[in-house]
Amino acid sequence: MLLKNIPNYHKSRRESLLPTLKSENAGVFLLSNPELIRNDDVSYLFRQDSTFFYFTGLNEPESAMLLLPSGELVVFIRTKDKEREIWDGERYGVEGALGCFKADRAYPISELFTQLPKLVSNLDALYFKPGVGGTDKDTATWNALQASKKAYGRSGRSVLTLKDPTAWFGELRLVKSSEEITHLREAARISAAAHTTLMATIKPGQNEREAEALVDYEMRRRGCDRLGYPSIVAGGKNATCLHYHFNNEPLNSDDLLLVDAGGEVNYYTADITRTFPIGRKFSETQKLVYEGVLEVQKQCIAMAKPGITLPEIHKFASISLAKLAIKLGLFGAQENPEQLVESGAIKRFYPHGTGHFLGMDVHDAGRYLIDGKPRQLQQGACFTIEPGFYVQPDDLEADAKFRGIGIRIEDDILLTANGCEVLTAGVVKEVADIEALRAQAHEARTV
């Protein structure tokens, strides 16, 4: 179903660009994502480019927008086509671009590269990010700009300057507006409920794919438009593979299950990881490692307040996890935790970062460095905190009881005026609470 009432905040976002565009006599030209073929004549489900949707709200392939320094919005879009709409669904058409999206001018997408040279002829610069619409669109864009240059005759004027808008737009998307926070909270609420249902349901003997199907179903059933990313459902030793994707092995009662899954609401995604026993309870060894990671995560969350940097949190997490490894006997008691981090030795058990920006993309836009230094985050920034601990199954230097254990605990964090809000607090992570849900799963009658 097509949206008929496009929120006004898309227009407000475009208007925020105008002072810069006017001062530089520049325009912004954005292309939609293309439709991608899955196999033969079957396409992947379409998902719009995040930046294009951020400024337009237009969720159609084969479309483009041009914002001029005057504030004029020009949209290129597929035409209405009754036969294609019978097969593929309703289209906005040129009339919809003018009505729903309040475009000042709209053209069929087929006229894009004949109209573009005329539209940009009086500009000095154009903000354009290549690689979004596909290489054919990049080439056609460049050819259109060359055609515009030829129209200048012997003026000596060059092709207008192309500028990459990635950093600029990333800064706009980094601090979330009230509307964005509403979407993020809803995505987090639904995703947390899905994780809770899974934790209270899945049983030994089932397959990872069944767990994947259940958590994905719960996110969609409860209102997510789509998944924010393919769900990671890793039982036992599979959890030591950070981006495990096979999701096809049986679940054994003595193992842990790591689930990294988040749903998307109005183009904003959650990102949650929980690790829990497939049986009723954690083993003593599993519990020892799990509670160590959980304590690190809690301390990292306590650090989250305006002015913090992600590298500060990561350094603290890395040193704390090095201390955990020493406590577990995986490093010698005489080892120095800070040196284990500086040397990179801790990457044997903790190879990834502790957090990333979150928003329209699971690894969202925004600069991590400002003038070469870690950026201090401000109120409205949203990011993950996700320490983990992984002992590879073939790590013969580790005590056998730890081999194949992989644990990650991930929550979504929104910075507030004086601290932070844990958006994903709706899914439990304390050992007692997890084991209570696992007891529910084991006592429930098998359908």
C-alpha positions as CSV (number, residue, x, y, z in Angstrom):
1,M,0.0,0.0,0.0
2,L,1.3,3.4,-0.9
3,L,1.6,6.1,1.7
4,K,-0.6,9.1,0.8
5,N,0.3,11.3,3.8
6,I,4.1,11.8,3.7
7,P,5.3,13.3,7.0
8,N,6.4,16.9,6.9
9,Y,9.7,16.2,8.5
10,H,11.1,15.0,5.1
11,K,10.6,18.6,3.8
12,S,12.1,20.1,7.0
13,R,15.2,18.0,6.4
14,R,15.5,19.3,2.9
15,E,15.0,22.8,4.1
16,S,17.9,22.4,6.5
17,L,20.2,22.1,3.5
18,L,19.2,25.3,1.8
19,P,21.6,27.8,3.6
20,T,24.6,25.8,2.4
21,L,23.2,25.3,-1.1
22,K,22.4,29.0,-1.4
23,S,25.8,30.1,-0.3
24,E,27.6,27.6,-2.7
25,N,25.0,27.9,-5.5
26,A,24.8,24.1,-5.3
27,G,22.2,21.4,-5.7
28,V,21.7,18.0,-4.3
29,F,21.1,15.1,-6.7
30,L,20.1,11.7,-5.2
31,L,19.3,8.4,-6.8
32,S,17.1,5.7,-5.4
33,N,18.4,2.2,-4.9
34,P,17.9,-0.1,-7.9
35,E,15.9,-3.3,-7.9
36,L,18.3,-6.2,-7.6
37,I,17.8,-9.6,-9.2
38,R,17.9,-12.6,-6.8
39,N,17.8,-15.2,-9.4
40,D,16.5,-15.5,-13.0
41,D,13.5,-13.1,-13.0
42,V,13.0,-13.0,-9.2
43,S,14.0,-9.7,-7.5
44,Y,15.0,-9.2,-3.9
45,L,12.4,-7.3,-1.9
46,F,13.1,-3.6,-2.4
47,R,14.4,-1.4,0.3
48,Q,15.1,2.2,-0.4
49,D,18.5,3.9,0.1
50,S,18.4,5.4,3.6
51,T,19.6,8.8,2.6
52,F,17.2,9.1,-0.3
53,F,14.3,8.1,1.9
54,Y,15.5,10.5,4.7
55,F,15.0,13.5,2.4
56,T,12.0,12.3,0.4
57,G,10.0,9.6,2.0
58,L,9.7,8.0,-1.4
59,N,9.9,4.2,-1.3
60,E,10.1,3.4,-5.0
61,P,12.9,2.2,-7.3
62,E,13.7,4.0,-10.5
63,S,13.4,7.5,-8.9
64,A,15.6,10.5,-8.3
65,M,15.5,13.9,-6.7
66,L,17.1,17.2,-7.4
67,L,17.0,19.9,-4.7
68,L,17.9,23.4,-6.1
69,P,19.3,26.3,-4.0
70,S,16.0,28.1,-4.4
71,G,14.4,25.3,-2.4
72,E,12.7,23.9,-5.5
73,L,12.3,20.1,-5.4
74,V,12.4,18.2,-8.7
75,V,11.4,14.5,-8.6
76,F,11.8,11.9,-11.3
77,I,9.6,8.9,-11.0
78,R,8.1,5.9,-12.8
79,T,5.0,6.7,-14.7
80,K,1.6,5.1,-13.9
81,D,1.3,1.8,-15.9
82,K,-1.9,-0.2,-15.4
83,E,-0.4,-3.4,-16.7
84,R,2.8,-3.3,-14.6
85,E,0.7,-2.3,-11.6
86,I,-1.4,-5.4,-11.9
87,W,1.9,-7.4,-11.6
88,D,4.0,-5.3,-9.3
89,G,1.6,-3.0,-7.3
90,E,0.5,0.6,-7.4
91,R,2.8,3.4,-8.4
92,Y,2.8,7.0,-7.4
93,G,3.4,8.3,-10.9
94,V,4.1,11.9,-11.8
95,E,0.8,13.1,-10.3
96,G,1.7,11.4,-7.0
97,A,5.1,13.0,-6.9
98,L,3.5,16.4,-7.2
99,G,0.7,15.7,-4.8
100,C,2.0,13.3,-2.1
101,F,5.6,14.5,-2.1
102,K,4.9,18.2,-2.8
103,A,7.4,18.3,-5.6
104,D,7.6,21.6,-7.4
105,R,8.3,19.7,-10.7
106,A,8.0,16.1,-11.6
107,Y,9.1,14.2,-14.7
108,P,9.0,10.5,-15.8
109,I,12.3,8.8,-14.9
110,S,12.8,8.1,-18.6
111,E,13.5,11.9,-19.0
112,L,16.0,12.1,-16.2
113,F,19.2,12.4,-18.3
114,T,17.6,14.8,-20.8
115,Q,16.3,17.1,-18.2
116,L,19.2,17.0,-15.8
117,P,21.6,19.1,-18.0
118,K,19.1,21.9,-18.2
119,L,18.2,21.8,-14.5
120,V,21.8,22.1,-13.3
121,S,23.0,24.5,-16.0
122,N,23.2,27.5,-13.7
123,L,24.7,25.7,-10.7
124,D,28.4,25.9,-9.6
125,A,28.4,22.6,-7.7
126,L,26.4,19.5,-7.2
127,Y,26.3,17.2,-4.2
128,F,26.1,13.7,-5.6
129,K,27.0,10.3,-4.1
130,P,27.9,7.8,-6.8
131,G,27.4,4.0,-6.4
132,V,23.8,4.2,-5.2
133,G,21.7,3.9,-8.3
134,G,24.2,1.5,-10.0
135,T,27.1,2.1,-12.3
136,D,24.9,2.7,-15.3
137,K,23.2,5.6,-13.5
138,D,26.6,6.9,-12.5
139,T,27.8,6.9,-16.1
140,A,24.6,8.5,-17.3
141,T,24.9,11.2,-14.6
142,W,28.4,12.1,-15.7
143,N,27.3,12.1,-19.4
144,A,24.5,14.5,-18.4
145,L,26.9,16.8,-16.7
146,Q,29.2,16.7,-19.8
147,A,26.2,17.6,-21.9
148,S,25.5,20.6,-19.6
149,K,29.1,21.7,-20.1
150,K,28.8,21.6,-23.8
151,A,25.8,23.9,-23.5
152,Y,28.1,26.6,-22.2
153,G,29.7,26.9,-25.6
154,R,33.1,28.5,-25.6
155,S,32.6,30.1,-22.2
156,G,35.6,28.3,-20.8
157,R,33.4,27.0,-18.0
158,S,34.2,23.5,-16.7
159,V,31.9,20.8,-15.6
160,L,30.3,21.9,-12.3
161,T,32.1,20.7,-9.2
162,L,30.9,17.4,-7.8
163,K,30.9,17.1,-4.0
164,D,30.5,14.0,-1.9
165,P,27.6,14.6,0.6
166,T,28.4,11.6,2.8
167,A,30.0,13.4,5.8
168,W,27.4,16.3,5.6
169,F,24.4,14.1,5.6
170,G,25.9,11.7,8.1
171,E,26.2,14.6,10.6
172,L,22.5,15.4,10.0
173,R,21.5,11.8,10.7
174,L,23.7,11.3,13.8
175,V,21.7,13.3,16.3
176,K,18.1,11.9,16.3
177,S,15.0,14.1,16.1
178,S,12.0,13.4,18.2
179,E,10.3,11.6,15.3
180,E,13.4,9.4,14.8
181,I,13.5,8.6,18.5
182,T,9.9,7.5,18.4
183,H,10.6,5.1,15.5
184,L,13.8,3.7,17.3
185,R,11.9,3.2,20.5
186,E,9.2,1.2,18.7
187,A,11.7,-0.9,16.8
188,A,13.5,-1.6,20.1
189,R,10.2,-2.5,21.9
190,I,9.1,-4.9,19.3
191,S,12.5,-6.5,18.8
192,A,12.8,-6.9,22.6
193,A,9.5,-8.7,22.8
194,A,10.5,-11.0,19.9
195,H,13.7,-12.0,21.8
196,T,11.7,-12.6,24.9
197,T,9.2,-14.8,23.1
198,L,12.1,-16.8,21.6
199,M,13.8,-17.2,25.0
200,A,10.6,-18.5,26.5
201,T,9.8,-20.9,23.6
202,I,12.8,-22.6,21.9
203,K,13.8,-26.1,23.1
204,P,16.6,-28.5,22.7
205,G,16.3,-30.7,19.6
206,Q,15.0,-27.9,17.5
207,N,17.1,-26.3,14.7
208,E,18.7,-22.9,14.5
209,R,16.4,-22.2,11.5
210,E,13.4,-22.7,13.7
211,A,14.7,-20.2,16.2
212,E,15.4,-17.8,13.3
213,A,11.9,-18.3,11.9
214,L,10.4,-17.6,15.3
215,V,12.2,-14.4,16.1
216,D,11.8,-13.1,12.6
217,Y,8.1,-13.9,12.7
218,E,7.6,-12.2,16.1
219,M,9.2,-9.0,14.8
220,R,7.1,-8.9,11.7
221,R,3.9,-10.0,13.5
222,R,4.3,-7.3,16.1
223,G,4.6,-4.5,13.5
224,C,8.1,-4.4,12.0
225,D,8.2,-3.5,8.3
226,R,11.1,-5.7,7.7
227,L,14.3,-7.0,9.4
228,G,17.0,-4.5,10.0
229,Y,19.6,-7.1,9.0
230,P,19.7,-11.0,8.5
231,S,19.3,-12.6,11.9
232,I,22.3,-14.4,13.5
233,V,21.1,-17.5,15.3
234,A,24.1,-19.4,16.5
235,G,24.0,-22.4,18.8
236,G,27.1,-23.8,20.7
237,K,30.4,-23.3,18.9
238,N,28.7,-21.4,16.1
239,A,28.5,-18.4,18.4
240,T,32.2,-18.0,18.1
241,C,31.7,-16.9,14.4
242,L,30.8,-13.2,14.7
243,H,28.6,-13.0,11.6
244,Y,27.4,-16.6,11.5
245,H,24.7,-17.0,8.8
246,F,24.1,-20.7,8.1
247,N,21.4,-20.9,10.9
248,N,20.9,-24.6,10.1
249,E,22.3,-26.8,12.9
250,P,20.4,-28.6,15.7
251,L,20.3,-27.1,19.2
252,N,21.8,-29.1,21.9
253,S,20.7,-28.9,25.5
254,D,24.2,-28.4,26.9
255,D,25.0,-25.4,24.6
256,L,24.3,-21.7,24.6
257,L,22.3,-20.0,21.9
258,L,23.4,-16.5,20.7
259,V,20.7,-14.5,18.8
260,D,21.6,-11.2,17.2
261,A,18.3,-9.9,15.6
262,G,16.5,-6.6,15.2
263,G,13.5,-5.3,13.3
264,E,12.9,-2.1,11.4
265,V,10.1,0.3,11.9
266,N,9.6,3.2,9.4
267,Y,13.2,2.7,8.2
268,Y,14.7,2.7,11.8
269,T,16.2,-0.5,13.2
270,A,16.9,-2.1,16.5
271,D,20.0,-4.2,17.1
272,I,19.8,-6.7,20.0
273,T,22.0,-9.7,21.0
274,R,21.1,-12.1,23.8
275,T,22.9,-15.3,24.7
276,F,21.0,-17.9,26.8
277,P,21.1,-21.6,27.6
278,I,19.3,-24.0,25.3
279,G,18.7,-26.2,28.3
280,R,17.1,-24.9,31.5
281,K,20.1,-23.4,33.1
282,F,23.6,-22.1,32.5
283,S,26.3,-24.5,33.4
284,E,28.7,-23.3,36.0
285,T,31.4,-22.5,33.4
286,Q,28.9,-20.8,31.1
287,K,27.5,-18.8,34.0
288,L,31.0,-17.7,35.0
289,V,31.8,-16.3,31.6
290,Y,28.3,-14.9,31.0
291,E,28.2,-12.9,34.3
292,G,31.7,-11.6,33.5
293,V,30.5,-10.2,30.2
294,L,27.3,-8.9,31.7
295,E,29.1,-6.9,34.3
296,V,31.4,-5.4,31.7
297,Q,28.3,-4.4,29.7
298,K,26.6,-2.8,32.7
299,Q,29.7,-0.7,33.4
300,C,30.0,0.4,29.8
301,I,26.3,1.5,29.8
302,A,27.0,3.5,33.0
303,M,29.7,5.4,31.1
304,A,27.2,6.4,28.4
305,K,26.5,10.2,28.8
306,P,27.1,13.3,26.7
307,G,30.8,13.9,26.1
308,I,31.7,10.2,26.0
309,T,33.5,8.7,23.0
310,L,33.0,5.2,21.6
311,P,36.8,4.5,21.8
312,E,36.7,5.3,25.5
313,I,33.9,2.7,26.0
314,H,35.8,0.2,23.9
315,K,39.1,0.6,25.7
316,F,37.3,0.1,29.1
317,A,35.5,-3.0,27.8
318,S,38.7,-4.4,26.3
319,I,40.7,-4.0,29.5
320,S,37.8,-5.4,31.6
321,L,37.5,-8.4,29.3
322,A,41.3,-9.0,29.5
323,K,40.9,-9.0,33.3
324,L,38.1,-11.6,32.8
325,A,40.3,-13.8,30.7
326,I,43.0,-13.6,33.3
327,K,40.4,-14.6,36.0
328,L,39.3,-17.5,33.9
329,G,42.9,-18.7,33.5
330,L,43.0,-18.1,29.8
331,F,45.9,-15.7,30.3
332,G,48.6,-16.1,32.9
333,A,47.9,-14.5,36.3
334,Q,51.0,-12.3,35.9
335,E,49.7,-10.7,32.7
336,N,48.9,-7.0,32.6
337,P,45.4,-6.3,31.2
338,E,46.4,-3.0,29.6
339,Q,49.3,-4.6,27.8
340,L,47.1,-7.4,26.6
341,V,44.9,-4.7,25.0
342,E,47.8,-2.7,23.6
343,S,49.5,-5.7,22.1
344,G,46.2,-6.9,20.6
345,A,46.4,-10.2,22.5
346,I,42.8,-9.7,23.8
347,K,41.5,-10.0,20.3
348,R,42.0,-13.7,20.7
349,F,38.8,-13.6,22.9
350,Y,37.3,-10.2,21.9
351,P,38.0,-9.4,18.2
352,H,35.3,-6.7,17.6
353,G,34.4,-3.2,18.7
354,T,32.1,-2.4,21.6
355,G,29.6,-0.2,19.7
356,H,28.5,1.5,16.5
357,F,26.0,4.2,15.5
358,L,22.4,3.0,15.0
359,G,19.5,4.5,13.1
360,M,18.2,4.0,9.6
361,D,21.1,1.6,9.0
362,V,22.2,-0.9,11.5
363,H,25.7,0.6,11.2
364,D,24.4,4.1,10.8
365,A,25.8,7.2,9.2
366,G,28.0,9.7,11.0
367,R,31.7,10.5,11.5
368,Y,33.5,8.6,14.2
369,L,36.5,11.0,14.1
370,I,36.5,14.8,14.1
371,D,39.8,16.3,13.0
372,G,41.4,12.9,13.6
373,K,40.2,12.6,17.1
374,P,37.3,10.5,18.5
375,R,34.1,12.5,18.5
376,Q,32.4,13.3,21.8
377,L,28.8,12.2,21.5
378,Q,25.9,14.5,22.4
379,Q,22.4,14.1,23.5
380,G,20.3,12.4,20.8
381,A,23.1,10.1,19.6
382,C,22.0,6.4,19.3
383,F,24.5,3.6,19.4
384,T,25.0,0.0,20.6
385,I,27.0,-1.4,23.5
386,E,27.9,-5.0,22.8
387,P,30.9,-6.5,24.6
388,G,31.5,-10.2,23.9
389,F,33.8,-13.1,24.8
390,Y,34.6,-15.9,22.4
391,V,36.8,-19.0,22.9
392,Q,37.3,-20.7,19.5
393,P,36.6,-24.4,19.5
394,D,40.1,-25.1,18.1
395,D,42.0,-23.0,20.7
396,L,44.1,-25.8,22.2
397,E,45.8,-23.3,24.5
398,A,42.5,-22.7,26.3
399,D,41.0,-25.0,28.9
400,A,38.7,-27.5,27.2
401,K,35.7,-26.5,29.3
402,F,35.8,-23.0,27.7
403,R,36.3,-24.0,24.1
404,G,33.3,-23.3,21.8
405,I,31.7,-20.8,24.2
406,G,30.6,-17.5,22.5
407,I,28.7,-14.8,24.4
408,R,27.6,-11.4,23.3
409,I,25.2,-9.0,25.1
410,E,24.0,-6.0,23.0
411,D,21.7,-3.2,23.8
412,D,20.7,0.0,22.0
413,I,21.6,3.2,23.8
414,L,20.1,6.7,23.4
415,L,22.0,9.6,25.0
416,T,19.9,11.9,27.1
417,A,20.7,15.2,28.7
418,N,22.6,13.7,31.7
419,G,23.0,10.0,30.9
420,C,21.3,7.5,28.6
421,E,18.2,5.5,27.9
422,V,18.5,1.8,27.2
423,L,16.0,1.4,24.4
424,T,16.1,-2.4,24.5
425,A,15.7,-2.9,28.3
426,G,12.5,-4.8,27.5
427,V,14.4,-8.0,27.1
428,V,16.0,-9.6,30.2
429,K,19.7,-10.3,30.6
430,E,20.1,-11.2,34.2
431,V,20.9,-14.9,34.8
432,A,17.9,-15.5,37.1
433,D,15.5,-13.8,34.7
434,I,16.8,-15.8,31.7
435,E,16.6,-19.1,33.6
436,A,13.0,-18.3,34.6
437,L,12.1,-17.9,30.9
438,R,14.0,-21.0,30.0
439,A,12.0,-22.9,32.6
440,Q,8.8,-21.7,30.9
441,A,10.1,-23.0,27.6
442,H,10.8,-26.5,29.0
443,E,7.6,-26.7,30.9
444,A,5.4,-25.7,28.0
445,R,3.7,-28.4,26.1
446,T,5.2,-29.2,22.8
447,V,2.8,-28.4,20.0
